[in-house]
Amino acid sequence: MWRGTQEIYGWILNFQGLLVPFPLCDKCKVHLGFVNAYNSVKDYVHDHIDKLLKLHPTAKIAVTGHSLGAALATISALDLQDLYNGIVA
């Protein structure tokens, strides 16, 4: 679960509103601050999901969030769906 804006770093991300191409979706653009925020933790997320899937190989992943967290949840859901091919619920 991704949380919403609570600290100054989140507000800085919110104001980086330039739209940039999103490689996982043809003709899609994504908010620069949101994709930068996700990219800053993406490897951490992947590592932990890898570990959890080794323990629970048939598990499904649900991704949620509120406010800024909803934007991060959307980006991460697309990333995880692409990476893990079908386990995002």
GUPAVEX-793589 format. One record per atom (N, C-alpha, C, O, CB): residue number from 1; residue in three letters; chain; atom name; x, y, z. Coordinates in pm, whole numbers, always signed. Glycine has a CB too. Example, Ala and Ser with C-alpha at 12.3 -4.5 7.8 and 13.67 -1.06 7.14 Angstrom:
# residues 2
     n   res   chain   atom     east    north       up
     1   ALA       A      N    +1319     -569     +780
     1   ALA       A     CA    +1230     -450     +780
     1   ALA       A      C    +1320     -330     +780
     1   ALA       A      O    +1424     -332     +846
     1   ALA       A     CB    +1131     -447     +905
     2   SER       A      N    +1285     -225     +708
     2   SER       A     CA    +1367     -106     +714
     2   SER       A      C    +1290       +3     +787
     2   SER       A      O    +1341     +114     +804
     2   SER       A     CB    +1408      -60     +572
This chain:
# residues 89
     n   res   chain   atom     east    north       up
     1   MET       A      N      +84     -117       +0
     1   MET       A     CA       +0       +0       +0
     1   MET       A      C      +89     +124       +0
     1   MET       A      O     +185     +133      +76
     1   MET       A     CB      -96       +0     +121
     2   TRP       A      N      +55     +217      -85
     2   TRP       A     CA     +129     +342      -95
     2   TRP       A      C      +50     +451      -22
     2   TRP       A      O      -72     +459      -36
     2   TRP       A     CB     +153     +382     -245
     3   ARG       A      N     +118     +532      +53
     3   ARG       A     CA      +48     +637     +126
     3   ARG       A      C      +51     +769      +49
     3   ARG       A      O     +130     +786      -44
     3   ARG       A     CB     +111     +656     +265
     4   GLY       A      N      -35     +858      +89
     4   GLY       A     CA      -45     +989      +24
     4   GLY       A      C      +62    +1085      +74
     4   GLY       A      O     +147    +1049     +156
     4   GLY       A     CB     -182    +1048      +46
     5   THR       A      N      +55    +1207      +24
     5   THR       A     CA     +152    +1309      +59
     5   THR       A      C     +143    +1344     +207
     5   THR       A      O      +37    +1381     +256
     5   THR       A     CB     +131    +1435      -26
     6   GLN       A      N     +255    +1330     +277
     6   GLN       A     CA     +258    +1363     +419
     6   GLN       A      C     +379    +1448     +456
     6   GLN       A      O     +382    +1508     +563
     6   GLN       A     CB     +258    +1237     +501
     7   GLU       A      N     +478    +1453     +370
     7   GLU       A     CA     +600    +1526     +401
     7   GLU       A      C     +636    +1617     +285
     7   GLU       A      O     +577    +1607     +178
     7   GLU       A     CB     +717    +1429     +432
     8   ILE       A      N     +732    +1705     +307
     8   ILE       A     CA     +772    +1802     +205
     8   ILE       A      C     +820    +1733      +78
     8   ILE       A      O     +797    +1784      -32
     8   ILE       A     CB     +881    +1892     +259
     9   TYR       A      N     +887    +1617      +90
     9   TYR       A     CA     +934    +1544      -27
     9   TYR       A      C     +817    +1510     -119
     9   TYR       A      O     +828    +1519     -241
     9   TYR       A     CB    +1009    +1417      +15
    10   GLY       A      N     +705    +1470      -61
    10   GLY       A     CA     +587    +1438     -140
    10   GLY       A      C     +533    +1558     -215
    10   GLY       A      O     +490    +1546     -330
    10   GLY       A     CB     +479    +1382      -52
    11   TRP       A      N     +536    +1674     -151
    11   TRP       A     CA     +489    +1796     -219
    11   TRP       A      C     +583    +1834     -333
    11   TRP       A      O     +538    +1881     -437
    11   TRP       A     CB     +477    +1912     -118
    12   ILE       A      N     +711    +1815     -313
    12   ILE       A     CA     +807    +1843     -421
    12   ILE       A      C     +776    +1753     -541
    12   ILE       A      O     +777    +1799     -655
    12   ILE       A     CB     +955    +1821     -373
    13   LEU       A      N     +748    +1627     -515
    13   LEU       A     CA     +712    +1535     -623
    13   LEU       A      C     +584    +1579     -693
    13   LEU       A      O     +573    +1573     -815
    13   LEU       A     CB     +695    +1392     -569
    14   ASN       A      N     +486    +1623     -614
    14   ASN       A     CA     +358    +1666     -670
    14   ASN       A      C     +375    +1781     -769
    14   ASN       A      O     +301    +1790     -867
    14   ASN       A     CB     +263    +1708     -559
    15   PHE       A      N     +472    +1867     -745
    15   PHE       A     CA     +492    +1985     -831
    15   PHE       A      C     +579    +1956     -954
    15   PHE       A      O     +596    +2044    -1038
    15   PHE       A     CB     +554    +2096     -751
    16   GLN       A      N     +633    +1836     -966
    16   GLN       A     CA     +710    +1798    -1086
    16   GLN       A      C     +612    +1742    -1188
    16   GLN       A      O     +613    +1622    -1218
    16   GLN       A     CB     +822    +1693    -1052
    17   GLY       A      N     +526    +1830    -1240
    17   GLY       A     CA     +412    +1787    -1319
    17   GLY       A      C     +434    +1765    -1467
    17   GLY       A      O     +337    +1739    -1539
    17   GLY       A     CB     +308    +1884    -1304
    18   LEU       A      N     +555    +1774    -1515
    18   LEU       A     CA     +582    +1749    -1656
    18   LEU       A      C     +540    +1607    -1692
    18   LEU       A      O     +570    +1513    -1618
    18   LEU       A     CB     +730    +1771    -1688
    19   LEU       A      N     +472    +1591    -1804
    19   LEU       A     CA     +433    +1457    -1849
    19   LEU       A      C     +542    +1401    -1938
    19   LEU       A      O     +589    +1467    -2031
    19   LEU       A     CB     +298    +1460    -1923
    20   VAL       A      N     +581    +1276    -1909
    20   VAL       A     CA     +687    +1209    -1985
    20   VAL       A      C     +634    +1075    -2035
    20   VAL       A      O     +541    +1019    -1976
    20   VAL       A     CB     +815    +1189    -1897
    21   PRO       A      N     +692    +1022    -2144
    21   PRO       A     CA     +648     +891    -2194
    21   PRO       A      C     +665     +782    -2089
    21   PRO       A      O     +760     +782    -2011
    21   PRO       A     CB     +726     +853    -2322
    22   PHE       A      N     +571     +689    -2089
    22   PHE       A     CA     +576     +575    -1996
    22   PHE       A      C     +600     +450    -2079
    22   PHE       A      O     +514     +412    -2159
    22   PHE       A     CB     +444     +563    -1911
    23   PRO       A      N     +713     +385    -2061
    23   PRO       A     CA     +752     +275    -2151
    23   PRO       A      C     +662     +152    -2148
    23   PRO       A      O     +667      +71    -2240
    23   PRO       A     CB     +890     +234    -2118
    24   LEU       A      N     +582     +136    -2045
    24   LEU       A     CA     +498      +15    -2035
    24   LEU       A      C     +361      +32    -2099
    24   LEU       A      O     +276      -56    -2090
    24   LEU       A     CB     +481      -23    -1891
    25   CYS       A      N     +339     +145    -2163
    25   CYS       A     CA     +208     +173    -2222
    25   CYS       A      C     +228     +258    -2346
    25   CYS       A      O     +276     +371    -2338
    25   CYS       A     CB     +114     +244    -2119
    26   ASP       A      N     +191     +204    -2461
    26   ASP       A     CA     +205     +279    -2586
    26   ASP       A      C     +123     +408    -2580
    26   ASP       A      O       +6     +407    -2539
    26   ASP       A     CB     +161     +193    -2705
    27   LYS       A      N     +184     +516    -2621
    27   LYS       A     CA     +120     +647    -2630
    27   LYS       A      C      +75     +703    -2495
    27   LYS       A      O       -2     +798    -2491
    27   LYS       A     CB       +2     +639    -2722
    28   CYS       A      N     +123     +645    -2385
    28   CYS       A     CA      +88     +695    -2251
    28   CYS       A      C     +196     +791    -2202
    28   CYS       A      O     +313     +781    -2237
    28   CYS       A     CB      +71     +578    -2151
    29   LYS       A      N     +151     +884    -2120
    29   LYS       A     CA     +245     +973    -2052
    29   LYS       A      C     +214     +967    -1903
    29   LYS       A      O     +102     +940    -1862
    29   LYS       A     CB     +236    +1119    -2106
    30   VAL       A      N     +318     +993    -1824
    30   VAL       A     CA     +304     +985    -1679
    30   VAL       A      C     +369    +1108    -1616
    30   VAL       A      O     +462    +1166    -1672
    30   VAL       A     CB     +368     +854    -1624
    31   HIS       A      N     +319    +1146    -1502
    31   HIS       A     CA     +368    +1260    -1424
    31   HIS       A      C     +513    +1233    -1381
    31   HIS       A      O     +541    +1132    -1317
    31   HIS       A     CB     +277    +1285    -1299
    32   LEU       A      N     +604    +1322    -1417
    32   LEU       A     CA     +747    +1303    -1390
    32   LEU       A      C     +776    +1278    -1242
    32   LEU       A      O     +854    +1189    -1210
    32   LEU       A     CB     +824    +1423    -1437
    33   GLY       A      N     +716    +1355    -1153
    33   GLY       A     CA     +742    +1338    -1011
    33   GLY       A      C     +697    +1202     -960
    33   GLY       A      O     +764    +1141     -877
    33   GLY       A     CB     +672    +1446     -932
    34   PHE       A      N     +583    +1155    -1010
    34   PHE       A     CA     +532    +1026     -966
    34   PHE       A      C     +621     +912    -1014
    34   PHE       A      O     +652     +821     -937
    34   PHE       A     CB     +389    +1006    -1015
    35   VAL       A      N     +662     +917    -1141
    35   VAL       A     CA     +747     +809    -1192
    35   VAL       A      C     +886     +814    -1128
    35   VAL       A      O     +946     +710    -1105
    35   VAL       A     CB     +759     +818    -1346
    36   ASN       A      N     +936     +933    -1099
    36   ASN       A     CA    +1065     +943    -1028
    36   ASN       A      C    +1055     +884     -888
    36   ASN       A      O    +1146     +816     -843
    36   ASN       A     CB    +1111    +1090    -1021
    37   ALA       A      N     +945     +910     -821
    37   ALA       A     CA     +925     +855     -687
    37   ALA       A      C     +922     +702     -692
    37   ALA       A      O     +986     +636     -610
    37   ALA       A     CB     +795     +909     -624
    38   TYR       A      N     +848     +647     -787
    38   TYR       A     CA     +842     +501     -797
    38   TYR       A      C     +977     +443     -834
    38   TYR       A      O    +1020     +344     -776
    38   TYR       A     CB     +738     +459     -900
    39   ASN       A      N    +1045     +505     -929
    39   ASN       A     CA    +1175     +453     -971
    39   ASN       A      C    +1276     +454     -857
    39   ASN       A      O    +1368     +373     -855
    39   ASN       A     CB    +1229     +535    -1087
    40   SER       A      N    +1260     +546     -762
    40   SER       A     CA    +1354     +554     -650
    40   SER       A      C    +1340     +436     -554
    40   SER       A      O    +1431     +409     -476
    40   SER       A     CB    +1335     +684     -574
    41   VAL       A      N    +1227     +366     -557
    41   VAL       A     CA    +1206     +251     -467
    41   VAL       A      C    +1177     +121     -542
    41   VAL       A      O    +1155      +17     -480
    41   VAL       A     CB    +1091     +281     -373
    42   LYS       A      N    +1176     +127     -674
    42   LYS       A     CA    +1138      +11     -755
    42   LYS       A      C    +1223     -112     -725
    42   LYS       A      O    +1168     -222     -710
    42   LYS       A     CB    +1148      +45     -902
    43   ASP       A      N    +1353      -98     -716
    43   ASP       A     CA    +1438     -214     -688
    43   ASP       A      C    +1408     -275     -552
    43   ASP       A      O    +1408     -397     -537
    43   ASP       A     CB    +1586     -174     -696
    44   TYR       A      N    +1383     -191     -454
    44   TYR       A     CA    +1345     -237     -319
    44   TYR       A      C    +1214     -317     -326
    44   TYR       A      O    +1204     -424     -267
    44   TYR       A     CB    +1329     -116     -222
    45   VAL       A      N    +1117     -265     -398
    45   VAL       A     CA     +988     -333     -413
    45   VAL       A      C    +1008     -469     -481
    45   VAL       A      O     +955     -570     -435
    45   VAL       A     CB     +888     -246     -495
    46   HIS       A      N    +1083     -470     -591
    46   HIS       A     CA    +1107     -596     -663
    46   HIS       A      C    +1177     -699     -575
    46   HIS       A      O    +1140     -816     -573
    46   HIS       A     CB    +1192     -568     -789
    47   ASP       A      N    +1278     -655     -501
    47   ASP       A     CA    +1351     -748     -412
    47   ASP       A      C    +1259     -811     -310
    47   ASP       A      O    +1265     -932     -286
    47   ASP       A     CB    +1465     -675     -341
    48   HIS       A      N    +1173     -730     -250
    48   HIS       A     CA    +1084     -783     -147
    48   HIS       A      C     +976     -873     -205
    48   HIS       A      O     +939     -974     -144
    48   HIS       A     CB    +1019     -670      -69
    49   ILE       A      N     +926     -838     -320
    49   ILE       A     CA     +826     -925     -383
    49   ILE       A      C     +890    -1057     -424
    49   ILE       A      O     +829    -1163     -408
    49   ILE       A     CB     +763     -856     -506
    50   ASP       A      N    +1012    -1053     -476
    50   ASP       A     CA    +1083    -1177     -509
    50   ASP       A      C    +1094    -1268     -387
    50   ASP       A      O    +1070    -1388     -396
    50   ASP       A     CB    +1223    -1145     -564
    51   LYS       A      N    +1131    -1209     -274
    51   LYS       A     CA    +1144    -1289     -151
    51   LYS       A      C    +1011    -1347     -107
    51   LYS       A      O    +1003    -1463      -67
    51   LYS       A     CB    +1203    -1204      -39
    52   LEU       A      N     +906    -1266     -114
    52   LEU       A     CA     +774    -1314      -74
    52   LEU       A      C     +722    -1423     -167
    52   LEU       A      O     +657    -1518     -123
    52   LEU       A     CB     +675    -1198      -69
    53   LEU       A      N     +749    -1409     -296
    53   LEU       A     CA     +703    -1511     -391
    53   LEU       A      C     +777    -1643     -375
    53   LEU       A      O     +723    -1749     -409
    53   LEU       A     CB     +718    -1460     -534
    54   LYS       A      N     +898    -1639     -325
    54   LYS       A     CA     +969    -1764     -297
    54   LYS       A      C     +901    -1838     -182
    54   LYS       A      O     +896    -1961     -180
    54   LYS       A     CB    +1117    -1736     -263
    55   LEU       A      N     +849    -1762      -86
    55   LEU       A     CA     +778    -1823      +27
    55   LEU       A      C     +635    -1861       -9
    55   LEU       A      O     +582    -1960      +43
    55   LEU       A     CB     +776    -1726     +146
    56   HIS       A      N     +573    -1785      -98
    56   HIS       A     CA     +432    -1805     -136
    56   HIS       A      C     +419    -1796     -288
    56   HIS       A      O     +370    -1696     -340
    56   HIS       A     CB     +340    -1698      -66
    57   PRO       A      N     +462    -1899     -359
    57   PRO       A     CA     +470    -1892     -506
    57   PRO       A      C     +337    -1875     -579
    57   PRO       A      O     +336    -1834     -695
    57   PRO       A     CB     +536    -2014     -556
    58   THR       A      N     +225    -1906     -515
    58   THR       A     CA      +96    -1891     -583
    58   THR       A      C      +22    -1763     -543
    58   THR       A      O      -93    -1744     -579
    58   THR       A     CB       +9    -2011     -555
    59   ALA       A      N      +89    -1677     -467
    59   ALA       A     CA      +25    -1555     -417
    59   ALA       A      C       -6    -1459     -531
    59   ALA       A      O      +60    -1458     -635
    59   ALA       A     CB     +115    -1486     -314
    60   LYS       A      N     -109    -1379     -508
    60   LYS       A     CA     -143    -1267     -597
    60   LYS       A      C     -102    -1138     -527
    60   LYS       A      O      -92    -1135     -404
    60   LYS       A     CB     -297    -1267     -633
    61   ILE       A      N      -78    -1034     -603
    61   ILE       A     CA      -39     -905     -548
    61   ILE       A      C     -151     -805     -569
    61   ILE       A      O     -202     -792     -680
    61   ILE       A     CB      +92     -854     -613
    62   ALA       A      N     -190     -736     -463
    62   ALA       A     CA     -287     -626     -472
    62   ALA       A      C     -212     -498     -439
    62   ALA       A      O     -135     -493     -344
    62   ALA       A     CB     -410     -648     -375
    63   VAL       A      N     -235     -394     -518
    63   VAL       A     CA     -165     -268     -500
    63   VAL       A      C     -269     -159     -477
    63   VAL       A      O     -361     -142     -558
    63   VAL       A     CB      -74     -234     -622
    64   THR       A      N     -256      -84     -367
    64   THR       A     CA     -351      +23     -337
    64   THR       A      C     -276     +147     -292
    64   THR       A      O     -157     +141     -262
    64   THR       A     CB     -451      -21     -228
    65   GLY       A      N     -346     +258     -288
    65   GLY       A     CA     -287     +381     -239
    65   GLY       A      C     -388     +493     -237
    65   GLY       A      O     -496     +482     -296
    65   GLY       A     CB     -167     +420     -323
    66   HIS       A      N     -354     +601     -170
    66   HIS       A     CA     -441     +718     -159
    66   HIS       A      C     -362     +842     -198
    66   HIS       A      O     -247     +858     -156
    66   HIS       A     CB     -497     +732      -15
    67   SER       A      N     -421     +929     -277
    67   SER       A     CA     -361    +1055     -317
    67   SER       A      C     -232    +1027     -395
    67   SER       A      O     -236     +957     -496
    67   SER       A     CB     -331    +1145     -192
    68   LEU       A      N     -119    +1079     -352
    68   LEU       A     CA       +9    +1048     -415
    68   LEU       A      C      +27     +897     -421
    68   LEU       A      O      +78     +844     -520
    68   LEU       A     CB     +127    +1115     -339
    69   GLY       A      N      -14     +828     -318
    69   GLY       A     CA       -4     +683     -314
    69   GLY       A      C      -85     +614     -423
    69   GLY       A      O      -46     +508     -470
    69   GLY       A     CB      -49     +632     -179
    70   ALA       A      N     -197     +674     -464
    70   ALA       A     CA     -276     +616     -573
    70   ALA       A      C     -200     +625     -704
    70   ALA       A      O     -205     +532     -785
    70   ALA       A     CB     -412     +688     -585
    71   ALA       A      N     -131     +735     -726
    71   ALA       A     CA      -48     +748     -847
    71   ALA       A      C      +63     +644     -845
    71   ALA       A      O      +90     +580     -946
    71   ALA       A     CB      +11     +890     -858
    72   LEU       A      N     +128     +628     -731
    72   LEU       A     CA     +235     +528     -719
    72   LEU       A      C     +180     +386     -732
    72   LEU       A      O     +245     +300     -790
    72   LEU       A     CB     +308     +544     -584
    73   ALA       A      N      +62     +363     -680
    73   ALA       A     CA       +0     +231     -692
    73   ALA       A      C      -29     +199     -839
    73   ALA       A      O       -9      +85     -882
    73   ALA       A     CB     -131     +224     -610
    74   THR       A      N      -74     +296     -915
    74   THR       A     CA     -104     +274    -1056
    74   THR       A      C      +23     +241    -1133
    74   THR       A      O      +26     +146    -1212
    74   THR       A     CB     -172     +397    -1116
    75   ILE       A      N     +128     +320    -1111
    75   ILE       A     CA     +255     +297    -1179
    75   ILE       A      C     +313     +161    -1138
    75   ILE       A      O     +359      +85    -1223
    75   ILE       A     CB     +356     +410    -1148
    76   SER       A      N     +310     +132    -1009
    76   SER       A     CA     +368       +6     -964
    76   SER       A      C     +286     -114    -1012
    76   SER       A      O     +344     -218    -1043
    76   SER       A     CB     +378       +3     -811
    77   ALA       A      N     +154     -101    -1021
    77   ALA       A     CA      +73     -211    -1070
    77   ALA       A      C     +109     -245    -1214
    77   ALA       A      O     +119     -362    -1250
    77   ALA       A     CB      -77     -176    -1059
    78   LEU       A      N     +129     -143    -1297
    78   LEU       A     CA     +170     -167    -1435
    78   LEU       A      C     +308     -231    -1442
    78   LEU       A      O     +332     -324    -1519
    78   LEU       A     CB     +168      -36    -1516
    79   ASP       A      N     +399     -180    -1361
    79   ASP       A     CA     +535     -234    -1358
    79   ASP       A      C     +535     -380    -1311
    79   ASP       A      O     +599     -466    -1372
    79   ASP       A     CB     +624     -149    -1265
    80   LEU       A      N     +463     -406    -1204
    80   LEU       A     CA     +460     -542    -1148
    80   LEU       A      C     +387     -638    -1240
    80   LEU       A      O     +426     -755    -1251
    80   LEU       A     CB     +394     -542    -1010
    81   GLN       A      N     +282     -592    -1306
    81   GLN       A     CA     +210     -677    -1402
    81   GLN       A      C     +303     -715    -1516
    81   GLN       A      O     +303     -829    -1562
    81   GLN       A     CB      +85     -604    -1456
    82   ASP       A      N     +383     -618    -1562
    82   ASP       A     CA     +478     -646    -1669
    82   ASP       A      C     +588     -740    -1622
    82   ASP       A      O     +624     -834    -1694
    82   ASP       A     CB     +540     -515    -1720
    83   LEU       A      N     +642     -718    -1504
    83   LEU       A     CA     +754     -796    -1453
    83   LEU       A      C     +715     -938    -1414
    83   LEU       A      O     +785    -1034    -1445
    83   LEU       A     CB     +815     -726    -1335
    84   TYR       A      N     +602     -950    -1345
    84   TYR       A     CA     +563    -1080    -1292
    84   TYR       A      C     +451    -1147    -1371
    84   TYR       A      O     +402    -1253    -1331
    84   TYR       A     CB     +519    -1064    -1149
    85   ASN       A      N     +412    -1089    -1483
    85   ASN       A     CA     +323    -1148    -1580
    85   ASN       A      C     +197    -1214    -1520
    85   ASN       A      O     +183    -1336    -1518
    85   ASN       A     CB     +398    -1249    -1657
    86   GLY       A      N     +107    -1130    -1472
    86   GLY       A     CA      -24    -1183    -1437
    86   GLY       A      C      -54    -1206    -1292
    86   GLY       A      O     -160    -1259    -1261
    86   GLY       A     CB      -42    -1305    -1505
    87   ILE       A      N      +33    -1169    -1200
    87   ILE       A     CA       +3    -1197    -1060
    87   ILE       A      C      -55    -1077     -985
    87   ILE       A      O      -85    -1086     -867
    87   ILE       A     CB     +126    -1244     -990
    88   VAL       A      N      -70     -965    -1054
    88   VAL       A     CA     -128     -847     -990
    88   VAL       A      C     -278     -858     -997
    88   VAL       A      O     -336     -871    -1106
    88   VAL       A     CB      -78     -714    -1057
    89   ALA       A      N     -343     -853     -879
    89   ALA       A     CA     -489     -867     -873
    89   ALA       A      C     -555     -732     -886
    89   ALA       A      O     -677     -722     -883
    89   ALA       A     CB     -533     -936     -742
